[in-house]
Amino acid sequence: MQKFIVSRDDAIYEAFPDVALTRGGKLMCVFAECTHHHNRDYTRIMLCESSDLGRTWTPKRPLSEPLKRTQPTDPYWNCPRISKLPDGRLVAVADRIARDENNPNAEKSNWLWFSDDEGQSWRGPQSTPVVGIVPDQLIVSPDGHWLLGAHVAGHVAQDGKTKVPWQQRLWRSGDEGQTWDGPHIVASEPNLKLCEGSMMALPDGVLVCFLRENSFRGDDAYKVISRDDGRTWSRPVKFPLPGCHRPVAGILQSGRVLITHRFLQGGGGGMGWATQNFFGALTDVASCLATTREAAHARILPIDFDRSPHSDTGYSGWVQFPDGEIYVVSYLLDDASKAHIRGYSLRENDFVLADPEGKP
């Protein structure tokens, strides 16, 4: 495995990256710069690009306008994502949110930017009806719908009495973002805090969504399945990825499934004691479709470790090049004074060697 600096600016906190591979073979990385993970008085969504498979990167440049808060309830940019549409366009999404404990209806809006020229120029932000935080990548379903998900934390409804559990939700568009239907409930369980869903389509058209459980106990990931293009979803099932935060799932060229994620073991101490590990997990389609935890399996690879006493890592994105190389982006502090963006080059045989008998 090789490691690379994607962006490092010791004057500002850089975090929550994602990456897309253009038709021309260029990498585009999107991330947030902010005062700190826990201080969003200043936020801006940034971009940088690489023309040599992630070995070197251009200086960052802004995608969004900066937001500067003068009141604690003012909105800020949060977590961006980026993906490539089937026609080659790039689409970035970011949530703009306002933290107001006394107002469950505070802003949780999601916005889109589009590029028709491999990231050289962008138009947006374009509003969406998606209400929630930490959006998933915008993906295209097997039947051609645009799918965009986000979650809302548990809260008390407007009647002041009804308790609404954490919800991962989804909106669908059949006309490339002009109109949307939703929200469709992807996952919501009264005794779970399900969030930060990552959707992917399996080869047979079934959709699966992997989810973080946010009780900070080191709980397993969960997964849900849709067989009607995201309209309805199964009940959540545990998946054998302990301590899984912010899963990012996708299909590899081999047909196996890769999930990158933070490993958070639970326990006390807060950040610095529980946010050091960034993992990748290799699994398969059968495990994605399994109806019990025991019927699923995964091989877990440590990708990086944040040595900083103020460690903070684990939000990621990844792509696979035509030759099979996997390129991952994440963020951490480690030997820097502030968080920065790293790239990682790895291959499937870092998880498992080819069987000498040719067995899968």
N, C-alpha and C positions, 0 to 999 in steps of 0.2 A: 504494500500500500504506500502511495505517495501523498504528501500533503503540500498545499500551496496557499499562499495569501491571496485572497480575492479582493479584500479591501480592509485596510487598517488605517484609522485616523485617531490618534491618541487624544484628540481634542473633543471627541464626541463618541457616544455609545452607538455601535452598529450591531443590529440584531435581526432575527426572524427572516432569514433569506429564503428564496426559492430560485429555481433555475429552469430555463427552457432551452431547447436545441432548435435553431432555425433550420429551414430547408437548405440553406446554403452552408450549414455546418458550424455556424457561430453560436456561442453560448451567450445568453442574456441572463444576468442575475439581478433580481430585485430584492431590496431589503429596506428596513426602516432605520433611520438615524433618529436618536432621541437623547434627552438629557440622561436618562437611566431607565432600565426596565421598570422601576417603581417611581419614576418621576417623568411625566410626559408634558412638562411645561413647554418644551419645544419638540416638535416631531416633523419629519418630512420623509417621503418615500423616494428612494434613490435607485439608480440603475448603474451597472457597469457591464462590460462585454469582453469576450475573449475570442480571438480568431485562431488560437493555437491549442484547442482542446483543454483550456483551463490552466495552462501552464503560466501564462501571464494575463493580466487584466488591465483594461483602460482605467483611468481615474473615474471616480463616480460622478454622476451628473443627476440632477433632480428630475423625477417624474411628476411629483405633485408640488403644489405650492406649500410653503411651510405653514404650520399652525403653531401659534404662540398663545398659551393660556394666560389670562390675567385673573381668572377665577377657577377654583377647583372643579366647578361643574362645566367649564368650557370644553368643547370637543377636541379630540386629538386623533391623528392617524395611528393605527395600531399594527396589524399584521398583513403584509402584502403576499400575494401569490401570483404566479405567472404560468401560462400554458400556451401551447401552439394549437390552433384550430385546424381542422382537416384541409382548409383552403390555404394554409400557410401563414395566415395572420397570427400575430401574437396578441394575447389578451392578458392584461394584468388586472387584479382586483385587490382592493384594500378596504378595510372597515374604518369608518370614522365614528368614534364613540365618545360619549360623555359619561363619566362615572358620577352618579348621583344616588347615594344610598336611600334618599327620601323620595326618589322618583323612578319607579320601575319602567316608566315610559320614556326615560331619557334616551337621547339619540343613540341608535345602533345601526347606522346606515352603511350601505356597501356600494362601492363605485367601481366603474370599469374604465380602462384605457385600452386603446387599440393601436396597433402598428401594422401598416401594410408593406413596410420596407425593411423588414428584419431588424426592427428596433431603432432605426435611425431617427424616425420622427413618430410622434404619438398624438392621438386625439383623445380628448376626455378632460376631466372625468365625466362619465355618463352615469346618471343615477339608475338604481335598480330598486325594486320593491323589497329586496331582501333585508330583513330585520334580524340582526344577530351580530355576534362577534367572532373573530378568528375564522374568516371564511376558508372554505376548501378551494382548491383550484376549480376554475370553471372547466367542466369536461363536457364532451358530447356523447350522449347515450347511444346504444346500438341502433335505436330507431331515429336518430338524428336530432333529438331534443338537446338544447343546452341545459345543463344542470348546475345549479349553484347552491351550496349549502352553508349554513352558519349555525351557531348555537346561542341560546339564551340561558342564563343561570336561573336557578329556582327563585321564585318571588311570590308575592301576594298579589292576587288579581285586583282589578279596579274596584271590585265590590268590597275590598278591605278584609275579606274573610277567606276566600278560596286560595289554597296554597297550590301554586303551579310548580311541578318539578322541573328539573333541568331538561331542556329539549334540544336535540339536534334536529334541524328543520331543513327543508329543501324547496326550492322554487324551480319550475321548468318553463322553458320557452321553446315554442315551435317555429318562431320566426326570427331567430338570431337576435334576441334581446329586445325586440320591439314591444312585445307583450309577454307577460309571465302568468302562470297559474301556481297557486300555493298560498300559504305554506302547507307542505306535506310533512307529517311527523315521521322522521326517520327513526328516532329512538327517544324514549322517555319512560323512565321507571321511577316510582315514588321513592325508593330507597337507594337510588344510584344518582351520581352526578356525571351523566354522560355528555361528552362534549368533544370538540376538536376533531370531528369526523373526517375521514379520508375515503372517498368513494372511488371505486374502480369497476370496470366492466370485465367480466370473465369471458373466455372465448365463446361460450354458448349464449351470450347476451344477458346472463344474470348479473345483477349489480350487487356488490358487497361493499359495506361501509365499516371500516375499523374505527373504534372510538376510544378516547381516553376516559378513564374514571377518575374524577377529580377530588376524591376524598383524602388524598395525600397519605394513604396507608400502604402504598406499594401494590395496589390491586392490579389484577390482570387487565389487559385490553379486553374490550368486548367487540362483537361484530353482529351486524344485522344484514339481512338479505332481501332483495326485491326482485320479483319475477314479472313485474308489470311496468318496467321502465321508470321506477322511482315513485309511483303513486302510493303504494303501500309497502310496508316492511315487516319482517318477522320480529318476534321477540328477541331481545339481546341474548347472546350466548357468550360465555367466557372464551377467550382465546389465550393460548399459553405463552403470553408475553408479559411476565410480571413487571410491575412498576412502569407500564407503558404510558408515556405522555407524548402528545402530538404525533400520532402515527402518520406516515406518508407512504401510501401503498401503490404498487403498480406491477404490471406484467413485464417480465424480462423476455428477451428473444428466445430463450430456452423453453418458455412456457411456465417456468417457476415464477413465484411472486416474491418481490422484495418489499420490506417494510422498514423504513428508517424511523428512529424514535429516540426520545430521551428515556433513560432509565432512572426512575426515582424510587428509591427503596422504602420510603416512608420513615417514620420515627420523628424525633424532635430536631430542633436546631435551625429549621428554616433554610433559606437559600445559603449556599456555602457548605452546608452539611448534606444536602440531598440533591444537588444539581450538577454533579461532576461528570456523569457518564452519558455518552452518546453511542447508541448501538444501531446495528443493522440486523435484520432477521430474514432468513431465507425460508420460505414455505412453499406450498403448492396449491393447485386449484382444489384438490380433494379436501384439504384442510380448510380452505375458505368456505366450502360448502358443508362442512361437518356440522352436525346438530348438537354435538357435545364437545366439551373441552378435551375429553380423553381421546376423541377421534381425530384431533388435530395435532400437528407437530411443527416445530420450527428449529432451525439452527441459528444461534445468536452470536453475532460477531461484535466485539468492542471496536468501535471506529476511533473514538478519541476520548481523552480524559482531561478535564479542566483542573489544573493544579492550583489555581488561584484560591486564596482563602475566601474570596467573594464569588466563587464559581457560579456560572450561569450559562447553560448550553441546552441544545436539544431540539430547536425548531429548525427544520431542514427541508431540502428539496433534492431531487436527483433526476438524472437522465441516463440513457444508455446510448453510446456511439455505435455506428454500424459494425465496427470490429469487435463488439462485445464489451469494451471497457465501460465501466459504470463511473459516472462522475457525480459526486455528492457535494452539497454545500450545507454548512451549518455555521454556528457562531459560538464563541467562547471568549473568556478573558485570558486564562492561562498566564503567559508571561507578559501580557500587556496591561496597561493601567485601566483600559476600558475595553468593552467587548468589541470584537472584530470578526470578519467573515473569513472562514477557511474553506478550501476545496480539498477533496479527497478523491484519488484515483484508485479504484479497486476492480476486481473481476470476480466472477462467480466462483472460481476455484479458490478464492480466499475464504469462502464459506464451506465448500465441500469439493474434494478432488474427484475427478472422473473415476468411476468404478473400473478397475482393470478388466472386469468381465463384461463391461459394456452395459451394466444394469443401470436404470435411472436412479 
